[in-house]
Structures are given as structure tokens and as C-alpha cells.
């Protein structure tokens, strides 16, 4: 665990992660650290971690998608608020949600 703490590297395989953490839990005397490591094992086992692809423009593509999605959401909100003048909230939401999502998907 000293290597992990000093480098930020975590074992990549489930086996290496589990055995490394279990060994540290067995040898560490701090109860809080033991709880933390046990929680890390639980999280590691129950979650699927996203590992982004590695290429030069990945961050730019993600930023562009995020910006276009937020712009679409802002426009959808404005349309929803306008529709509330003549429709019930559920009906206005359904109309705007379908339109905004399909338009955003078509653009990307």
C-alpha cells in the first residue's frame, strides 16, 4: 500500500486489487483505515468503472458534447416554461423531452 499511496497506482485486476487490499487490512492496525479499505473493496466489486479511450481529441470531444447537451437542456427548459402557460406540467414535459432528446441525438 505504500507504493499505492506514493504513486496513485491501484492494481488493475480484481485478483491483485483484492489480495493487496485484504493483505493491507490484515496488517493495518488502524480501525478507520481498515474500514476505508473494506469500503474500497466493496466499491471495486460493485461498480463498473469507466476507462475512457486514449486519443488526442478525447477531452475536446467530451467538452463539445457536454456544451451542446447543456445548450439543448437550456432551450428545452425555456420551451417547457413557455408551454406551461397552456398545458399541464406532465404534458409539457413529455412534449419537450421527446423533442429535445431526439433533436440532440440526431445532431450527434
Biopython code that builds the backbone (N, CA, C, O; Angstrom):
import numpy as np
from Bio.PDB.StructureBuilder import StructureBuilder

atoms = [
    (1, "UNK", "N", (0.807, -1.190, 0.000)),
    (1, "UNK", "CA", (0.000, 0.000, 0.000)),
    (1, "UNK", "C", (0.854, 1.259, 0.000)),
    (1, "UNK", "O", (0.382, 2.316, -0.418)),
    (2, "UNK", "N", (2.082, 1.174, 0.453)),
    (2, "UNK", "CA", (2.955, 2.351, 0.389)),
    (2, "UNK", "C", (3.163, 2.773, -1.059)),
    (2, "UNK", "O", (3.168, 3.961, -1.382)),
    (3, "UNK", "N", (3.335, 1.765, -1.936)),
    (3, "UNK", "CA", (3.504, 2.062, -3.357)),
    (3, "UNK", "C", (2.253, 2.749, -3.908)),
    (3, "UNK", "O", (2.354, 3.718, -4.660)),
    (4, "UNK", "N", (1.085, 2.249, -3.536)),
    (4, "UNK", "CA", (-0.179, 2.847, -3.980)),
    (4, "UNK", "C", (-0.273, 4.282, -3.495)),
    (4, "UNK", "O", (-0.613, 5.178, -4.268)),
    (5, "UNK", "N", (0.025, 4.506, -2.227)),
    (5, "UNK", "CA", (-0.057, 5.846, -1.658)),
    (5, "UNK", "C", (0.931, 6.814, -2.289)),
    (5, "UNK", "O", (0.618, 7.991, -2.465)),
    (6, "UNK", "N", (2.112, 6.334, -2.629)),
    (6, "UNK", "CA", (3.132, 7.232, -3.165)),
    (6, "UNK", "C", (2.991, 7.483, -4.664)),
    (6, "UNK", "O", (3.426, 8.523, -5.160)),
    (7, "UNK", "N", (2.384, 6.537, -5.393)),
    (7, "UNK", "CA", (2.292, 6.696, -6.845)),
    (7, "UNK", "C", (0.881, 6.960, -7.353)),
    (7, "UNK", "O", (0.710, 7.491, -8.451)),
    (8, "UNK", "N", (-0.132, 6.597, -6.571)),
    (8, "UNK", "CA", (-1.505, 6.719, -7.042)),
    (8, "UNK", "C", (-1.940, 5.532, -7.873)),
    (8, "UNK", "O", (-3.073, 5.499, -8.354)),
    (9, "UNK", "N", (-1.076, 4.569, -8.050)),
    (9, "UNK", "CA", (-1.381, 3.373, -8.839)),
    (9, "UNK", "C", (-2.224, 2.423, -8.008)),
    (9, "UNK", "O", (-1.917, 2.165, -6.844)),
    (10, "UNK", "N", (-3.296, 1.900, -8.615)),
    (10, "UNK", "CA", (-4.075, 0.838, -7.984)),
    (10, "UNK", "C", (-3.944, -0.411, -8.830)),
    (10, "UNK", "O", (-3.863, -0.316, -10.055)),
    (11, "UNK", "N", (-3.921, -1.557, -8.221)),
    (11, "UNK", "CA", (-3.872, -2.802, -9.000)),
    (11, "UNK", "C", (-5.060, -2.859, -9.957)),
    (11, "UNK", "O", (-6.174, -2.496, -9.580)),
    (12, "UNK", "N", (-4.834, -3.312, -11.191)),
    (12, "UNK", "CA", (-5.892, -3.288, -12.195)),
    (12, "UNK", "C", (-6.747, -4.541, -12.227)),
    (12, "UNK", "O", (-7.927, -4.462, -12.569)),
    (13, "UNK", "N", (-6.206, -5.669, -11.890)),
    (13, "UNK", "CA", (-7.021, -6.881, -11.925)),
    (13, "UNK", "C", (-7.745, -7.027, -10.594)),
    (13, "UNK", "O", (-7.256, -6.590, -9.552)),
    (14, "UNK", "N", (-8.913, -7.646, -10.646)),
    (14, "UNK", "CA", (-9.691, -7.851, -9.429)),
    (14, "UNK", "C", (-8.913, -8.687, -8.421)),
    (14, "UNK", "O", (-8.975, -8.441, -7.216)),
    (15, "UNK", "N", (-8.184, -9.673, -8.923)),
    (15, "UNK", "CA", (-7.419, -10.532, -8.026)),
    (15, "UNK", "C", (-6.322, -9.746, -7.304)),
    (15, "UNK", "O", (-6.166, -9.850, -6.088)),
    (16, "UNK", "N", (-5.573, -8.966, -8.067)),
    (16, "UNK", "CA", (-4.490, -8.182, -7.471)),
    (16, "UNK", "C", (-5.049, -7.142, -6.504)),
    (16, "UNK", "O", (-4.502, -6.925, -5.423)),
    (17, "UNK", "N", (-6.139, -6.506, -6.905)),
    (17, "UNK", "CA", (-6.748, -5.500, -6.037)),
    (17, "UNK", "C", (-7.209, -6.143, -4.734)),
    (17, "UNK", "O", (-6.892, -5.658, -3.648)),
    (18, "UNK", "N", (-7.955, -7.230, -4.849)),
    (18, "UNK", "CA", (-8.483, -7.914, -3.672)),
    (18, "UNK", "C", (-7.413, -8.416, -2.742)),
    (18, "UNK", "O", (-7.490, -8.204, -1.532)),
    (19, "UNK", "N", (-6.409, -9.083, -3.290)),
    (19, "UNK", "CA", (-5.362, -9.636, -2.421)),
    (19, "UNK", "C", (-4.532, -8.533, -1.785)),
    (19, "UNK", "O", (-4.141, -8.651, -0.624)),
    (20, "UNK", "N", (-4.261, -7.480, -2.513)),
    (20, "UNK", "CA", (-3.492, -6.362, -1.972)),
    (20, "UNK", "C", (-4.254, -5.697, -0.833)),
    (20, "UNK", "O", (-3.683, -5.407, 0.218)),
    (21, "UNK", "N", (-5.538, -5.458, -1.045)),
    (21, "UNK", "CA", (-6.344, -4.806, -0.019)),
    (21, "UNK", "C", (-6.540, -5.717, 1.188)),
    (21, "UNK", "O", (-6.433, -5.267, 2.329)),
    (22, "UNK", "N", (-6.826, -6.985, 0.945)),
    (22, "UNK", "CA", (-7.019, -7.924, 2.054)),
    (22, "UNK", "C", (-5.751, -8.016, 2.907)),
    (22, "UNK", "O", (-5.822, -8.068, 4.135)),
    (23, "UNK", "N", (-4.603, -8.036, 2.249)),
    (23, "UNK", "CA", (-3.330, -8.105, 2.981)),
    (23, "UNK", "C", (-3.144, -6.846, 3.828)),
    (23, "UNK", "O", (-2.709, -6.918, 4.977)),
    (24, "UNK", "N", (-3.473, -5.711, 3.253)),
    (24, "UNK", "CA", (-3.318, -4.459, 3.996)),
    (24, "UNK", "C", (-4.292, -4.405, 5.172)),
    (24, "UNK", "O", (-3.931, -3.931, 6.250)),
    (25, "UNK", "N", (-5.508, -4.878, 4.980)),
    (25, "UNK", "CA", (-6.483, -4.906, 6.075)),
    (25, "UNK", "C", (-5.967, -5.786, 7.212)),
    (25, "UNK", "O", (-6.097, -5.437, 8.385)),
    (26, "UNK", "N", (-5.389, -6.913, 6.858)),
    (26, "UNK", "CA", (-4.898, -7.856, 7.868)),
    (26, "UNK", "C", (-3.727, -7.292, 8.667)),
    (26, "UNK", "O", (-3.560, -7.619, 9.842)),
    (27, "UNK", "N", (-2.924, -6.454, 8.039)),
    (27, "UNK", "CA", (-1.711, -5.973, 8.724)),
    (27, "UNK", "C", (-1.848, -4.568, 9.298)),
    (27, "UNK", "O", (-1.032, -4.162, 10.125)),
    (28, "UNK", "N", (-2.849, -3.828, 8.882)),
    (28, "UNK", "CA", (-3.003, -2.455, 9.357)),
    (28, "UNK", "C", (-3.677, -2.453, 10.726)),
    (28, "UNK", "O", (-4.649, -3.179, 10.938)),
    (29, "UNK", "N", (-3.177, -1.657, 11.641)),
    (29, "UNK", "CA", (-3.716, -1.624, 12.998)),
    (29, "UNK", "C", (-4.772, -0.546, 13.202)),
    (29, "UNK", "O", (-5.485, -0.566, 14.205)),
    (30, "UNK", "N", (-4.884, 0.388, 12.275)),
    (30, "UNK", "CA", (-5.834, 1.495, 12.406)),
    (30, "UNK", "C", (-7.226, 1.035, 11.964)),
    (30, "UNK", "O", (-7.424, 0.665, 10.807)),
    (31, "UNK", "N", (-8.183, 1.061, 12.888)),
    (31, "UNK", "CA", (-9.544, 0.586, 12.592)),
    (31, "UNK", "C", (-10.203, 1.409, 11.491)),
    (31, "UNK", "O", (-10.939, 0.863, 10.670)),
    (32, "UNK", "N", (-9.949, 2.708, 11.464)),
    (32, "UNK", "CA", (-10.548, 3.560, 10.429)),
    (32, "UNK", "C", (-9.991, 3.222, 9.045)),
    (32, "UNK", "O", (-10.730, 3.198, 8.061)),
    (33, "UNK", "N", (-8.701, 2.966, 8.979)),
    (33, "UNK", "CA", (-8.089, 2.583, 7.706)),
    (33, "UNK", "C", (-8.645, 1.241, 7.248)),
    (33, "UNK", "O", (-8.904, 1.053, 6.059)),
    (34, "UNK", "N", (-8.827, 0.319, 8.164)),
    (34, "UNK", "CA", (-9.400, -0.983, 7.815)),
    (34, "UNK", "C", (-10.803, -0.818, 7.232)),
    (34, "UNK", "O", (-11.146, -1.457, 6.238)),
    (35, "UNK", "N", (-11.611, 0.042, 7.854)),
    (35, "UNK", "CA", (-12.970, 0.295, 7.338)),
    (35, "UNK", "C", (-12.907, 0.921, 5.948)),
    (35, "UNK", "O", (-13.670, 0.554, 5.055)),
    (36, "UNK", "N", (-11.998, 1.861, 5.779)),
    (36, "UNK", "CA", (-11.833, 2.516, 4.482)),
    (36, "UNK", "C", (-11.447, 1.515, 3.400)),
    (36, "UNK", "O", (-12.005, 1.533, 2.303)),
    (37, "UNK", "N", (-10.510, 0.659, 3.707)),
    (37, "UNK", "CA", (-10.065, -0.334, 2.726)),
    (37, "UNK", "C", (-11.172, -1.340, 2.417)),
    (37, "UNK", "O", (-11.319, -1.765, 1.271)),
    (38, "UNK", "N", (-11.950, -1.720, 3.428)),
    (38, "UNK", "CA", (-13.065, -2.635, 3.195)),
    (38, "UNK", "C", (-14.106, -1.980, 2.287)),
    (38, "UNK", "O", (-14.681, -2.632, 1.415)),
    (39, "UNK", "N", (-14.336, -0.708, 2.497)),
    (39, "UNK", "CA", (-15.262, 0.034, 1.640)),
    (39, "UNK", "C", (-14.728, 0.098, 0.209)),
    (39, "UNK", "O", (-15.492, -0.042, -0.746)),
    (40, "UNK", "N", (-13.439, 0.305, 0.062)),
    (40, "UNK", "CA", (-12.830, 0.325, -1.274)),
    (40, "UNK", "C", (-13.022, -1.013, -1.979)),
    (40, "UNK", "O", (-13.273, -1.041, -3.184)),
    (41, "UNK", "N", (-12.910, -2.112, -1.256)),
    (41, "UNK", "CA", (-13.123, -3.435, -1.844)),
    (41, "UNK", "C", (-14.571, -3.576, -2.306)),
    (41, "UNK", "O", (-14.837, -4.092, -3.392)),
    (42, "UNK", "N", (-15.497, -3.116, -1.480)),
    (42, "UNK", "CA", (-16.915, -3.188, -1.831)),
    (42, "UNK", "C", (-17.202, -2.370, -3.094)),
    (42, "UNK", "O", (-17.850, -2.850, -4.023)),
    (43, "UNK", "N", (-16.717, -1.151, -3.112)),
    (43, "UNK", "CA", (-16.932, -0.282, -4.279)),
    (43, "UNK", "C", (-16.319, -0.910, -5.524)),
    (43, "UNK", "O", (-16.949, -0.943, -6.582)),
    (44, "UNK", "N", (-15.116, -1.396, -5.401)),
    (44, "UNK", "CA", (-14.429, -2.005, -6.540)),
    (44, "UNK", "C", (-15.210, -3.193, -7.092)),
    (44, "UNK", "O", (-15.251, -3.409, -8.303)),
    (45, "UNK", "N", (-15.826, -3.955, -6.204)),
    (45, "UNK", "CA", (-16.572, -5.137, -6.632)),
    (45, "UNK", "C", (-17.953, -4.851, -7.179)),
    (45, "UNK", "O", (-18.464, -5.616, -7.998)),
    (46, "UNK", "N", (-18.571, -3.757, -6.740)),
    (46, "UNK", "CA", (-19.963, -3.480, -7.108)),
    (46, "UNK", "C", (-20.129, -2.488, -8.245)),
    (46, "UNK", "O", (-21.228, -2.352, -8.783)),
    (47, "UNK", "N", (-19.090, -1.807, -8.615)),
    (47, "UNK", "CA", (-19.209, -0.773, -9.644)),
    (47, "UNK", "C", (-18.433, -1.162, -10.891)),
    (47, "UNK", "O", (-17.422, -1.862, -10.826)),
    (48, "UNK", "N", (-18.930, -0.694, -12.023)),
    (48, "UNK", "CA", (-18.215, -0.813, -13.287)),
    (48, "UNK", "C", (-17.554, 0.540, -13.540)),
    (48, "UNK", "O", (-18.240, 1.546, -13.722)),
    (49, "UNK", "N", (-16.260, 0.561, -13.551)),
    (49, "UNK", "CA", (-15.548, 1.810, -13.731)),
    (49, "UNK", "C", (-15.367, 2.102, -15.220)),
    (49, "UNK", "O", (-15.068, 1.212, -16.015)),
    (50, "UNK", "N", (-15.553, 3.364, -15.569)),
    (50, "UNK", "CA", (-15.392, 3.785, -16.954)),
    (50, "UNK", "C", (-13.937, 4.158, -17.190)),
    (50, "UNK", "O", (-13.364, 4.981, -16.475)),
    (51, "UNK", "N", (-13.360, 3.545, -18.191)),
    (51, "UNK", "CA", (-11.992, 3.872, -18.595)),
    (51, "UNK", "C", (-12.082, 4.455, -19.994)),
    (51, "UNK", "O", (-12.346, 3.732, -20.954)),
    (52, "UNK", "N", (-11.866, 5.751, -20.115)),
    (52, "UNK", "CA", (-12.026, 6.391, -21.424)),
    (52, "UNK", "C", (-10.951, 5.938, -22.410)),
    (52, "UNK", "O", (-9.846, 5.560, -22.022)),
    (53, "UNK", "N", (-11.304, 5.988, -23.686)),
    (53, "UNK", "CA", (-10.300, 5.647, -24.699)),
    (53, "UNK", "C", (-9.180, 6.698, -24.693)),
    (53, "UNK", "O", (-9.366, 7.829, -24.246)),
    (54, "UNK", "N", (-8.052, 6.298, -25.186)),
    (54, "UNK", "CA", (-6.906, 7.198, -25.188)),
    (54, "UNK", "C", (-6.630, 7.651, -26.622)),
    (54, "UNK", "O", (-6.129, 6.887, -27.447)),
    (55, "UNK", "N", (-6.968, 8.902, -26.893)),
    (55, "UNK", "CA", (-6.581, 9.547, -28.141)),
    (55, "UNK", "C", (-6.602, 11.052, -27.915)),
    (55, "UNK", "O", (-7.276, 11.548, -27.012)),
    (56, "UNK", "N", (-5.862, 11.766, -28.741)),
    (56, "UNK", "CA", (-5.587, 13.182, -28.501)),
    (56, "UNK", "C", (-6.829, 14.051, -28.334)),
    (56, "UNK", "O", (-6.838, 14.929, -27.470)),
    (57, "UNK", "N", (-7.863, 13.843, -29.117)),
    (57, "UNK", "CA", (-9.001, 14.758, -29.084)),
    (57, "UNK", "C", (-10.135, 14.300, -28.167)),
    (57, "UNK", "O", (-11.222, 14.875, -28.207)),
    (58, "UNK", "N", (-9.904, 13.286, -27.350)),
    (58, "UNK", "CA", (-10.978, 12.762, -26.496)),
    (58, "UNK", "C", (-11.565, 13.837, -25.586)),
    (58, "UNK", "O", (-12.785, 13.982, -25.508)),
    (59, "UNK", "N", (-10.718, 14.585, -24.904)),
    (59, "UNK", "CA", (-11.221, 15.614, -23.989)),
    (59, "UNK", "C", (-12.004, 16.686, -24.723)),
    (59, "UNK", "O", (-13.021, 17.163, -24.219)),
    (60, "UNK", "N", (-11.550, 17.070, -25.895)),
    (60, "UNK", "CA", (-12.261, 18.083, -26.683)),
    (60, "UNK", "C", (-13.622, 17.596, -27.126)),
    (60, "UNK", "O", (-14.595, 18.350, -27.091)),
    (61, "UNK", "N", (-13.703, 16.355, -27.539)),
    (61, "UNK", "CA", (-14.990, 15.780, -27.954)),
    (61, "UNK", "C", (-15.958, 15.755, -26.775)),
    (61, "UNK", "O", (-17.126, 16.118, -26.914)),
    (62, "UNK", "N", (-15.467, 15.328, -25.624)),
    (62, "UNK", "CA", (-16.313, 15.298, -24.432)),
    (62, "UNK", "C", (-16.806, 16.681, -24.051)),
    (62, "UNK", "O", (-17.970, 16.852, -23.689)),
    (63, "UNK", "N", (-15.938, 17.656, -24.130)),
    (63, "UNK", "CA", (-16.315, 19.032, -23.799)),
    (63, "UNK", "C", (-17.360, 19.547, -24.771)),
    (63, "UNK", "O", (-18.330, 20.183, -24.359)),
    (64, "UNK", "N", (-17.173, 19.278, -26.063)),
    (64, "UNK", "CA", (-18.147, 19.713, -27.069)),
    (64, "UNK", "C", (-19.514, 19.079, -26.838)),
    (64, "UNK", "O", (-20.538, 19.755, -26.932)),
    (65, "UNK", "N", (-19.532, 17.775, -26.535)),
    (65, "UNK", "CA", (-20.803, 17.096, -26.263)),
    (65, "UNK", "C", (-21.484, 17.664, -25.027)),
    (65, "UNK", "O", (-22.697, 17.871, -25.013)),
    (66, "UNK", "N", (-20.698, 17.914, -23.997)),
    (66, "UNK", "CA", (-21.272, 18.469, -22.770)),
    (66, "UNK", "C", (-21.871, 19.843, -23.027)),
    (66, "UNK", "O", (-22.982, 20.131, -22.583)),
    (67, "UNK", "N", (-21.142, 20.690, -23.741)),
    (67, "UNK", "CA", (-21.639, 22.035, -24.035)),
    (67, "UNK", "C", (-22.903, 21.995, -24.883)),
    (67, "UNK", "O", (-23.842, 22.750, -24.629)),
    (68, "UNK", "N", (-22.936, 21.120, -25.890)),
    (68, "UNK", "CA", (-24.132, 21.049, -26.738)),
    (68, "UNK", "C", (-25.314, 20.481, -25.965)),
    (68, "UNK", "O", (-26.452, 20.893, -26.188)),
    (69, "UNK", "N", (-25.059, 19.541, -25.059)),
    (69, "UNK", "CA", (-26.142, 18.985, -24.253)),
    (69, "UNK", "C", (-26.714, 20.046, -23.311)),
    (69, "UNK", "O", (-27.931, 20.163, -23.167)),
    (70, "UNK", "N", (-25.835, 20.815, -22.675)),
    (70, "UNK", "CA", (-26.302, 21.870, -21.770)),
    (70, "UNK", "C", (-27.074, 22.950, -22.523)),
    (70, "UNK", "O", (-28.056, 23.485, -22.009)),
    (71, "UNK", "N", (-26.636, 23.269, -23.727)),
    (71, "UNK", "CA", (-27.363, 24.239, -24.548)),
    (71, "UNK", "C", (-28.744, 23.700, -24.904)),
    (71, "UNK", "O", (-29.733, 24.430, -24.841)),
    (72, "UNK", "N", (-28.812, 22.434, -25.274)),
    (72, "UNK", "CA", (-30.100, 21.811, -25.591)),
    (72, "UNK", "C", (-31.000, 21.776, -24.357)),
    (72, "UNK", "O", (-32.202, 22.021, -24.464)),
    (73, "UNK", "N", (-30.438, 21.478, -23.199)),
    (73, "UNK", "CA", (-31.223, 21.438, -21.963)),
    (73, "UNK", "C", (-31.774, 22.820, -21.623)),
    (73, "UNK", "O", (-32.921, 22.951, -21.194)),
    (74, "UNK", "N", (-30.966, 23.831, -21.815)),
    (74, "UNK", "CA", (-31.413, 25.197, -21.541)),
    (74, "UNK", "C", (-32.568, 25.575, -22.473)),
    (74, "UNK", "O", (-33.562, 26.155, -22.035)),
    (75, "UNK", "N", (-32.431, 25.245, -23.749)),
    (75, "UNK", "CA", (-33.503, 25.524, -24.699)),
    (75, "UNK", "C", (-34.776, 24.752, -24.369)),
    (75, "UNK", "O", (-35.881, 25.282, -24.484)),
    (76, "UNK", "N", (-34.613, 23.503, -23.962)),
    (76, "UNK", "CA", (-35.769, 22.680, -23.592)),
    (76, "UNK", "C", (-36.464, 23.260, -22.369)),
    (76, "UNK", "O", (-37.693, 23.268, -22.296)),
    (77, "UNK", "N", (-35.697, 23.737, -21.425)),
    (77, "UNK", "CA", (-36.294, 24.342, -20.229)),
    (77, "UNK", "C", (-37.098, 25.574, -20.590)),
    (77, "UNK", "O", (-38.208, 25.767, -20.095)),
    (78, "UNK", "N", (-36.538, 26.411, -21.455)),
    (78, "UNK", "CA", (-37.251, 27.618, -21.874)),
    (78, "UNK", "C", (-38.547, 27.257, -22.586)),
    (78, "UNK", "O", (-39.581, 27.882, -22.353)),
    (79, "UNK", "N", (-38.495, 26.252, -23.453)),
    (79, "UNK", "CA", (-39.706, 25.810, -24.152)),
    (79, "UNK", "C", (-40.721, 25.246, -23.162)),
    (79, "UNK", "O", (-41.915, 25.523, -23.274)),
    (80, "UNK", "N", (-40.258, 24.467, -22.205)),
    (80, "UNK", "CA", (-41.137, 23.889, -21.185)),
    (80, "UNK", "C", (-41.852, 24.994, -20.406)),
    (80, "UNK", "O", (-43.064, 24.929, -20.198)),
    (81, "UNK", "N", (-41.102, 26.001, -19.979)),
    (81, "UNK", "CA", (-41.712, 27.094, -19.220)),
    (81, "UNK", "C", (-42.760, 27.832, -20.043)),
    (81, "UNK", "O", (-43.782, 28.262, -19.508)),
    (82, "UNK", "N", (-42.515, 27.978, -21.329)),
    (82, "UNK", "CA", (-43.491, 28.613, -22.212)),
    (82, "UNK", "C", (-44.742, 27.739, -22.342)),
    (82, "UNK", "O", (-45.863, 28.244, -22.277)),
    (83, "UNK", "N", (-44.550, 26.439, -22.524)),
    (83, "UNK", "CA", (-45.684, 25.531, -22.663)),
    (83, "UNK", "C", (-46.533, 25.455, -21.399)),
    (83, "UNK", "O", (-47.728, 25.169, -21.474)),
    (84, "UNK", "N", (-45.942, 25.703, -20.260)),
    (84, "UNK", "CA", (-46.705, 25.680, -19.003)),
    (84, "UNK", "C", (-47.829, 26.710, -18.984)),
    (84, "UNK", "O", (-48.761, 26.602, -18.187)),
    (85, "UNK", "N", (-47.741, 27.700, -19.853)),
    (85, "UNK", "CA", (-48.798, 28.711, -19.927)),
    (85, "UNK", "C", (-50.080, 28.147, -20.522)),
    (85, "UNK", "O", (-51.166, 28.675, -20.287)),
    (86, "UNK", "N", (-49.948, 27.052, -21.307)),
    (86, "UNK", "CA", (-51.123, 26.490, -21.988)),
    (86, "UNK", "C", (-51.335, 25.003, -21.733)),
    (86, "UNK", "O", (-52.325, 24.439, -22.200)),
    (87, "UNK", "N", (-50.430, 24.356, -21.004)),
    (87, "UNK", "CA", (-50.518, 22.911, -20.793)),
    (87, "UNK", "C", (-50.275, 22.564, -19.330)),
    (87, "UNK", "O", (-49.751, 23.366, -18.558)),
    (88, "UNK", "N", (-50.670, 21.350, -18.973)),
    (88, "UNK", "CA", (-50.338, 20.797, -17.668)),
    (88, "UNK", "C", (-48.843, 20.441, -17.657)),
    (88, "UNK", "O", (-48.281, 20.131, -18.708)),
    (89, "UNK", "N", (-48.201, 20.481, -16.497)),
    (89, "UNK", "CA", (-46.757, 20.205, -16.425)),
    (89, "UNK", "C", (-46.340, 18.877, -17.044)),
    (89, "UNK", "O", (-45.349, 18.824, -17.773)),
    (90, "UNK", "N", (-47.076, 17.802, -16.767)),
    (90, "UNK", "CA", (-46.697, 16.487, -17.294)),
    (90, "UNK", "C", (-46.754, 16.459, -18.818)),
    (90, "UNK", "O", (-45.879, 15.885, -19.466)),
    (91, "UNK", "N", (-47.783, 17.078, -19.387)),
    (91, "UNK", "CA", (-47.931, 17.113, -20.845)),
    (91, "UNK", "C", (-46.832, 17.967, -21.481)),
    (91, "UNK", "O", (-46.261, 17.590, -22.505)),
    (92, "UNK", "N", (-46.540, 19.111, -20.872)),
    (92, "UNK", "CA", (-45.492, 19.991, -21.392)),
    (92, "UNK", "C", (-44.136, 19.291, -21.330)),
    (92, "UNK", "O", (-43.347, 19.361, -22.273)),
    (93, "UNK", "N", (-43.875, 18.620, -20.214)),
    (93, "UNK", "CA", (-42.606, 17.911, -20.061)),
    (93, "UNK", "C", (-42.464, 16.821, -21.122)),
    (93, "UNK", "O", (-41.422, 16.703, -21.768)),
    (94, "UNK", "N", (-43.512, 16.034, -21.292)),
    (94, "UNK", "CA", (-43.446, 14.935, -22.266)),
    (94, "UNK", "C", (-43.178, 15.465, -23.672)),
    (94, "UNK", "O", (-42.391, 14.882, -24.418)),
    (95, "UNK", "N", (-43.818, 16.547, -24.028)),
    (95, "UNK", "CA", (-43.630, 17.120, -25.365)),
    (95, "UNK", "C", (-42.209, 17.623, -25.551)),
    (95, "UNK", "O", (-41.577, 17.337, -26.568)),
    (96, "UNK", "N", (-41.713, 18.356, -24.599)),
    (96, "UNK", "CA", (-40.382, 18.940, -24.717)),
    (96, "UNK", "C", (-39.300, 17.870, -24.634)),
    (96, "UNK", "O", (-38.329, 17.908, -25.390)),
    (97, "UNK", "N", (-39.461, 16.923, -23.726)),
    (97, "UNK", "CA", (-38.446, 15.896, -23.520)),
    (97, "UNK", "C", (-38.215, 15.077, -24.776)),
    (97, "UNK", "O", (-37.070, 14.860, -25.173)),
    (98, "UNK", "N", (-39.282, 14.622, -25.403)),
    (98, "UNK", "CA", (-39.140, 13.815, -26.618)),
    (98, "UNK", "C", (-38.486, 14.603, -27.738)),
    (98, "UNK", "O", (-37.589, 14.104, -28.417)),
    (99, "UNK", "N", (-38.930, 15.817, -27.927)),
    (99, "UNK", "CA", (-38.391, 16.660, -28.995)),
    (99, "UNK", "C", (-36.917, 16.997, -28.764)),
    (99, "UNK", "O", (-36.093, 16.855, -29.667)),
    (100, "UNK", "N", (-36.593, 17.442, -27.551)),
    (100, "UNK", "CA", (-35.217, 17.866, -27.256)),
    (100, "UNK", "C", (-34.241, 16.699, -27.359)),
    (100, "UNK", "O", (-33.158, 16.833, -27.928)),
    (101, "UNK", "N", (-34.628, 15.573, -26.813)),
    (101, "UNK", "CA", (-33.729, 14.420, -26.837)),
    (101, "UNK", "C", (-33.514, 13.912, -28.260)),
    (101, "UNK", "O", (-32.385, 13.608, -28.645)),
    (102, "UNK", "N", (-34.586, 13.820, -29.041)),
    (102, "UNK", "CA", (-34.434, 13.324, -30.416)),
    (102, "UNK", "C", (-33.617, 14.299, -31.263)),
    (102, "UNK", "O", (-32.824, 13.870, -32.101)),
    (103, "UNK", "N", (-33.799, 15.590, -31.057)),
    (103, "UNK", "CA", (-33.012, 16.574, -31.810)),
    (103, "UNK", "C", (-31.535, 16.498, -31.422)),
    (103, "UNK", "O", (-30.660, 16.570, -32.285)),
    (104, "UNK", "N", (-31.260, 16.354, -30.137)),
    (104, "UNK", "CA", (-29.877, 16.294, -29.697)),
    (104, "UNK", "C", (-29.201, 15.042, -30.228)),
    (104, "UNK", "O", (-28.063, 15.095, -30.694)),
    (105, "UNK", "N", (-29.903, 13.913, -30.158)),
    (105, "UNK", "CA", (-29.349, 12.665, -30.686)),
    (105, "UNK", "C", (-29.086, 12.760, -32.179)),
    (105, "UNK", "O", (-28.054, 12.287, -32.655)),
    (106, "UNK", "N", (-29.992, 13.355, -32.916)),
    (106, "UNK", "CA", (-29.827, 13.469, -34.359)),
    (106, "UNK", "C", (-28.612, 14.326, -34.713)),
    (106, "UNK", "O", (-27.949, 14.094, -35.724)),
    (107, "UNK", "N", (-28.335, 15.297, -33.884)),
    (107, "UNK", "CA", (-27.191, 16.178, -34.147)),
    (107, "UNK", "C", (-25.858, 15.528, -33.793)),
    (107, "UNK", "O", (-24.800, 16.017, -34.190)),
    (108, "UNK", "N", (-25.908, 14.416, -33.040)),
    (108, "UNK", "CA", (-24.661, 13.796, -32.612)),
    (108, "UNK", "C", (-24.649, 12.351, -32.988)),
    (108, "UNK", "O", (-23.676, 11.649, -32.712)),
]
sb = StructureBuilder()
sb.init_structure("model")
sb.init_model(0)
sb.init_chain("A")
sb.init_seg("    ")
for serial, (resi, resn, name, xyz) in enumerate(atoms, 1):
    if name == "N":
        sb.init_residue(resn, " ", resi, " ")
    sb.init_atom(name, np.array(xyz, "f"), 0.0, 1.0, " ", f" {name:<3s}", serial, name[0])
structure = sb.get_structure()
